C-alpha cells in the first residue's frame, strides 16, 4: 500500500490528477471487484460494435474461428473496404484488452483488408 501511495504522490506532482473513487469504467473496459481480484468486461463495447456493423450479418459461433472456412484473396466490391478496416480495428482493440481468444480469427481476417469479399 505504501508503494501505491508513493506512486500517487509522484503522479500528482507530475500531472493534474483528481482521485475520485474506485474505478468503474476505464477506456471502455468495465472493472468489477470480485473477492481479491478484478474482473474486466467489455460486453457493452461488443454490443456497440455488433450494432454498428449489423449490416455485415455477423453470425454467432461456438469457436472464435471456423478452421474449415477457406478465405481467398479476392476483391469483390460488395463490402466497403474502409468499413471492413474499421470493423477489424474495433475487434483488435477488444482483442488486446480483454478477448485474447479472438486473436487468431482477427489475425486471419485482418490479412484481407485490401483484398476482401463478403465471406470475410
C-alpha atoms as a printed R data frame, in Angstrom:
    type eleno elety resid chain resno       x       y       z
1   ATOM     1    CA   UNK     A     1   0.000   0.000   0.000
2   ATOM     2    CA   UNK     A     2   2.914   2.345   0.724
3   ATOM     3    CA   UNK     A     3   4.182   1.914  -2.837
4   ATOM     4    CA   UNK     A     4   0.746   2.841  -4.222
5   ATOM     5    CA   UNK     A     5   0.627   5.957  -2.039
6   ATOM     6    CA   UNK     A     6   4.097   6.985  -3.231
7   ATOM     7    CA   UNK     A     7   3.173   6.442  -6.881
8   ATOM     8    CA   UNK     A     8   0.023   8.545  -6.421
9   ATOM     9    CA   UNK     A     9   2.082  11.355  -4.870
10  ATOM    10    CA   UNK     A    10   4.571  11.236  -7.725
11  ATOM    11    CA   UNK     A    11   1.858  11.238 -10.417
12  ATOM    12    CA   UNK     A    12   0.019  14.074  -8.684
13  ATOM    13    CA   UNK     A    13   3.250  16.078  -8.696
14  ATOM    14    CA   UNK     A    14   3.772  15.489 -12.459
15  ATOM    15    CA   UNK     A    15   0.150  15.590 -13.711
16  ATOM    16    CA   UNK     A    16  -3.126  17.205 -12.734
17  ATOM    17    CA   UNK     A    17  -4.915  14.244 -11.223
18  ATOM    18    CA   UNK     A    18  -8.155  14.037  -9.321
19  ATOM    19    CA   UNK     A    19  -8.725  10.874  -7.320
20  ATOM    20    CA   UNK     A    20 -12.394  10.099  -7.073
21  ATOM    21    CA   UNK     A    21 -13.349   6.603  -6.060
22  ATOM    22    CA   UNK     A    22 -12.676   3.058  -7.149
23  ATOM    23    CA   UNK     A    23 -12.521   2.644 -10.910
24  ATOM    24    CA   UNK     A    24 -15.743   1.524 -12.612
25  ATOM    25    CA   UNK     A    25 -15.026   2.041 -16.299
26  ATOM    26    CA   UNK     A    26 -11.768   2.997 -17.974
27  ATOM    27    CA   UNK     A    27 -11.162   3.208 -21.741
28  ATOM    28    CA   UNK     A    28 -14.345   1.231 -22.411
29  ATOM    29    CA   UNK     A    29 -13.429  -1.551 -20.002
30  ATOM    30    CA   UNK     A    30 -15.710  -2.208 -17.026
31  ATOM    31    CA   UNK     A    31 -13.994  -3.242 -13.794
32  ATOM    32    CA   UNK     A    32 -15.777  -5.304 -11.164
33  ATOM    33    CA   UNK     A    33 -14.146  -6.215  -7.860
34  ATOM    34    CA   UNK     A    34 -14.568  -9.869  -7.022
35  ATOM    35    CA   UNK     A    35 -13.003 -11.143  -3.784
36  ATOM    36    CA   UNK     A    36  -9.324 -10.214  -4.058
37  ATOM    37    CA   UNK     A    37  -9.229  -9.608  -7.823
38  ATOM    38    CA   UNK     A    38 -10.883  -7.589 -10.561
39  ATOM    39    CA   UNK     A    39 -12.940  -8.912 -13.448
40  ATOM    40    CA   UNK     A    40 -12.635  -6.983 -16.716
41  ATOM    41    CA   UNK     A    41 -15.631  -6.901 -19.032
42  ATOM    42    CA   UNK     A    42 -16.320  -5.298 -22.401
43  ATOM    43    CA   UNK     A    43 -19.746  -6.752 -23.192
44  ATOM    44    CA   UNK     A    44 -21.185  -3.251 -23.682
45  ATOM    45    CA   UNK     A    45 -18.411  -2.491 -26.197
46  ATOM    46    CA   UNK     A    46 -19.087  -5.751 -28.058
47  ATOM    47    CA   UNK     A    47 -22.797  -4.909 -28.295
48  ATOM    48    CA   UNK     A    48 -21.909  -1.444 -29.583
49  ATOM    49    CA   UNK     A    49 -19.665  -2.918 -32.312
50  ATOM    50    CA   UNK     A    50 -22.251  -5.509 -33.340
51  ATOM    51    CA   UNK     A    51 -24.943  -2.845 -33.503
52  ATOM    52    CA   UNK     A    52 -22.728  -0.512 -35.542
53  ATOM    53    CA   UNK     A    53 -21.887  -3.237 -38.068
54  ATOM    54    CA   UNK     A    54 -25.155  -5.204 -38.024
55  ATOM    55    CA   UNK     A    55 -25.406  -4.960 -41.839
56  ATOM    56    CA   UNK     A    56 -22.369  -7.315 -42.017
57  ATOM    57    CA   UNK     A    57 -24.740 -10.119 -40.910
58  ATOM    58    CA   UNK     A    58 -22.398 -11.379 -38.206
59  ATOM    59    CA   UNK     A    59 -23.285 -14.883 -37.029
60  ATOM    60    CA   UNK     A    60 -22.651 -16.400 -33.618
61  ATOM    61    CA   UNK     A    61 -20.148 -19.231 -33.381
62  ATOM    62    CA   UNK     A    62 -19.082 -21.630 -30.643
63  ATOM    63    CA   UNK     A    63 -15.470 -21.054 -31.571
64  ATOM    64    CA   UNK     A    64 -13.760 -17.804 -32.449
65  ATOM    65    CA   UNK     A    65 -12.615 -19.126 -35.839
66  ATOM    66    CA   UNK     A    66 -14.062 -21.802 -38.099
67  ATOM    67    CA   UNK     A    67 -10.948 -23.548 -39.418
68  ATOM    68    CA   UNK     A    68 -12.957 -25.301 -42.142
69  ATOM    69    CA   UNK     A    69 -13.632 -21.951 -43.851
70  ATOM    70    CA   UNK     A    70 -11.070 -21.115 -46.510
71  ATOM    71    CA   UNK     A    71 -10.559 -17.423 -47.233
72  ATOM    72    CA   UNK     A    72  -9.148 -16.286 -50.561
73  ATOM    73    CA   UNK     A    73  -7.647 -13.054 -51.841
74  ATOM    74    CA   UNK     A    74 -10.434 -11.760 -53.995
75  ATOM    75    CA   UNK     A    75 -11.569  -8.210 -54.439
76  ATOM    76    CA   UNK     A    76 -15.338  -8.057 -54.524
77  ATOM    77    CA   UNK     A    77 -16.774  -4.570 -54.140
78  ATOM    78    CA   UNK     A    78 -19.831  -5.845 -52.215
79  ATOM    79    CA   UNK     A    79 -18.121  -4.875 -48.953
80  ATOM    80    CA   UNK     A    80 -16.909  -1.342 -48.343
81  ATOM    81    CA   UNK     A    81 -13.201  -1.580 -47.575
82  ATOM    82    CA   UNK     A    82 -12.983   1.301 -45.085
83  ATOM    83    CA   UNK     A    83 -15.886  -0.115 -43.114
84  ATOM    84    CA   UNK     A    84 -14.244  -3.533 -43.015
85  ATOM    85    CA   UNK     A    85 -10.993  -1.996 -41.754
86  ATOM    86    CA   UNK     A    86 -12.942  -0.106 -39.079
87  ATOM    87    CA   UNK     A    87 -14.623  -3.350 -38.053
88  ATOM    88    CA   UNK     A    88 -11.275  -5.162 -37.787
89  ATOM    89    CA   UNK     A    89  -9.786  -2.252 -35.817
90  ATOM    90    CA   UNK     A    90 -12.683  -2.321 -33.352
91  ATOM    91    CA   UNK     A    91 -12.165  -6.008 -32.697
92  ATOM    92    CA   UNK     A    92  -8.384  -5.577 -32.443
93  ATOM    93    CA   UNK     A    93  -8.937  -3.149 -29.568
94  ATOM    94    CA   UNK     A    94 -11.254  -5.678 -27.948
95  ATOM    95    CA   UNK     A    95  -8.720  -8.449 -28.515
96  ATOM    96    CA   UNK     A    96  -5.853  -6.501 -26.929
97  ATOM    97    CA   UNK     A    97  -7.901  -5.515 -23.878
98  ATOM    98    CA   UNK     A    98  -9.959  -8.494 -22.775
99  ATOM    99    CA   UNK     A    99 -10.687 -11.033 -25.524
100 ATOM   100    CA   UNK     A   100  -7.446 -12.824 -26.339
101 ATOM   101    CA   UNK     A   101  -9.464 -15.813 -27.564
102 ATOM   102    CA   UNK     A   102 -10.376 -13.958 -30.778
103 ATOM   103    CA   UNK     A   103  -6.751 -13.176 -31.680
104 ATOM   104    CA   UNK     A   104  -6.373 -15.898 -34.308
105 ATOM   105    CA   UNK     A   105  -9.653 -15.013 -36.042
106 ATOM   106    CA   UNK     A   106  -8.757 -11.311 -36.118
107 ATOM   107    CA   UNK     A   107  -5.298 -12.167 -37.444
108 ATOM   108    CA   UNK     A   108  -6.840 -14.215 -40.266
109 ATOM   109    CA   UNK     A   109  -9.435 -11.570 -41.158
110 ATOM   110    CA   UNK     A   110  -7.007  -8.644 -40.985
111 ATOM   111    CA   UNK     A   111  -4.889 -10.235 -43.721
112 ATOM   112    CA   UNK     A   112  -7.636  -9.380 -46.220
113 ATOM   113    CA   UNK     A   113  -8.154  -5.681 -45.559
114 ATOM   114    CA   UNK     A   114  -7.091  -4.766 -49.077
115 ATOM   115    CA   UNK     A   115  -8.450  -7.772 -50.994
116 ATOM   116    CA   UNK     A   116 -11.735  -8.783 -49.448
117 ATOM   117    CA   UNK     A   117 -15.119 -10.220 -50.257
118 ATOM   118    CA   UNK     A   118 -18.355 -10.804 -48.391
119 ATOM   119    CA   UNK     A   119 -17.079 -14.109 -46.927
120 ATOM   120    CA   UNK     A   120 -14.551 -12.175 -44.888
